[in-house]
Amino acid sequence: MTIAVAHRRLRRSVERLVDREATGREALAARTHLKRCNTCRAAARLLIQMKAALRRRAHRAPLPLAVTRLRHYAVAVAEEGVDAN
């Protein structure tokens, strides 16, 4: 397995950890990875902030353009990684 493939798998585990869907072993691997990987740590922090913002605004219907842009951004974060700093 290449490093890039392993990193992508760990990235998905980090996302499941943020969503509280990770299993015990997967959660441990994700936490260990977050300690070493600044990119994934920043992406996880961004996902947490995005989820919190969405919870705060749950009672309001977002504008269609905002939803589209948020989805595109979330895909970019999940697939490539975006520096949240």
C-alpha positions in Angstrom: 0.0 0.0 0.0 1.4 3.4 -0.9 1.7 6.2 1.6 -0.9 8.2 -0.3 -3.5 5.4 -0.1 -2.8 4.8 3.6 -3.1 8.5 4.3 -6.5 8.7 2.5 -7.7 5.7 4.5 -6.6 7.4 7.7 -8.2 10.7 6.5 -11.6 8.9 6.2 -11.1 7.4 9.7 -10.5 11.0 11.0 -13.7 12.1 9.4 -15.6 9.2 11.0 -13.9 10.1 14.3 -15.2 13.7 14.0 -18.7 12.3 13.1 -18.4 9.9 16.1 -18.8 6.9 13.8 -15.3 5.4 14.2 -14.9 2.0 15.8 -12.5 1.6 18.7 -9.5 0.5 16.7 -10.3 3.0 13.9 -10.7 5.8 16.5 -7.3 4.9 18.0 -5.6 5.0 14.6 -7.3 8.3 13.7 -6.2 9.9 17.0 -2.6 8.7 16.5 -2.6 10.0 13.0 -4.0 13.4 14.1 -1.0 13.8 16.5 1.4 13.4 13.6 -0.3 15.0 10.6 -0.8 18.7 10.6 -2.9 18.6 7.4 -5.4 16.2 8.8 -5.5 17.9 12.2 -6.4 21.2 10.4 -9.0 19.4 8.3 -10.5 17.8 11.4 -10.6 21.2 13.2 -12.3 22.7 10.1 -14.9 19.9 10.0 -15.7 20.4 13.7 -16.2 24.1 13.1 -18.3 23.6 10.0 -20.6 21.1 11.9 -20.9 23.5 14.9 -21.8 26.4 12.5 -24.4 24.2 10.8 -25.9 23.2 14.2 -26.2 26.9 15.2 -27.9 27.7 11.9 -30.1 24.6 11.7 -33.3 26.6 12.2 -32.6 28.8 9.2 -32.8 27.6 5.6 -29.5 28.5 3.9 -29.4 30.1 0.5 -29.1 27.6 -2.4 -25.8 29.2 -3.5 -24.4 28.9 0.0 -25.3 25.2 0.2 -23.6 24.5 -3.2 -20.5 26.3 -2.2 -20.3 24.6 1.2 -20.7 21.2 -0.4 -18.0 21.9 -2.9 -15.7 23.1 -0.1 -16.5 20.0 2.0 -15.6 17.7 -0.9 -12.3 19.6 -1.5 -11.5 19.2 2.2 -12.3 15.5 2.2 -10.5 14.7 -1.0 -7.5 16.9 -1.1 -7.2 18.6 2.2 -7.4 22.4 2.8 -5.3 24.4 5.1 -7.8 25.7 7.7 -5.4 28.1 9.3 
